[in-house]
């Protein structure tokens, strides 16, 4: 009888302890974190609206323990200054397009799609969450004092042009805005004069004729930014390869490493889950907005020009050696590319003939 009573009291005590962990008092006394995170999305775009929803979702999933104060592009620092701002603690975090940092972290050229490489969102999801990409990205970022939380699925990119570009050869002499890195080198190999600009500067540069054409994100956001007002053409690949240069333009959520390490493990896990969930919510939201945007381009008289499969082969010939050049720039770039190359071989994207004479 005494033993039964003791067991009952013990179970009751465990129950009280468990329930008290979720009591209003316990929640009120729990540590709280308020992070200032700047996005690469301009205010007023569907991308930034989705980022604001993400901030709300994080608060919900963490019972208010983590609050994000979202900022649009350029609100605190310039888009290309976010890396240093997060590293030094001026910002707590950032939501950039990952390959913006390829000039200072070569591995980031392989943390988002590159010309004629892996070209579907599910392939990148497989690489990050099934083939070790996430762990590799986190190791590389930690050396920079940053915590890479996870990739954010987005869209393919378009090229908007003031003049028609109907073939590989017609890129010659075109003043083209690109995000830099490997993509810039590949278009330069096609003869384009490449220019690096943040998204917010693309419209005025097109309007003033500083550039002839610009790669930027997908149909919906580019319509939000008014590109249809300053260009007459959209340049795409053939239907089976709609975007030659960046078919899966991944963004990410990255935090200051010290800020991240100050967060209890259970909250870290919730935040990581929130980022992974939002990645696909973001993707779906962008795709829905794209469907609504295409008729608006047609109504504005914008013409879509599709390059040919022959043009795709010409871009592939110049792209593959540049993959290897970038992979040799540091140990993490090499490790990422080796993994992706094996994946592409398994998919039949590249053959030994394509790789003849090339090695790491």
WODACOR-V137892 format. One record per helix or strand of 2 or more residues. SS is the DSSP state (H for helix, E for strand). FROM is the first residue (numbers start at 1). TO is the last residue. If there is no record, write none. Layout:
SS_FROM_TO ; SS_FROM_TO
This chain:
H_2_21 ; H_24_29 ; E_33_39 ; H_46_61 ; E_66_71 ; H_79_88 ; E_93_95 ; H_98_101 ; H_106_110 ; H_121_130 ; H_133_142 ; E_146_152 ; E_158_161 ; H_168_171 ; E_175_178 ; H_181_189 ; E_193_196 ; H_199_208 ; E_213_216 ; H_219_224 ; H_227_230 ; E_233_236 ; H_239_241 ; E_251_256 ; H_257_261 ; H_265_299 ; E_303_306 ; H_309_327 ; H_331_347
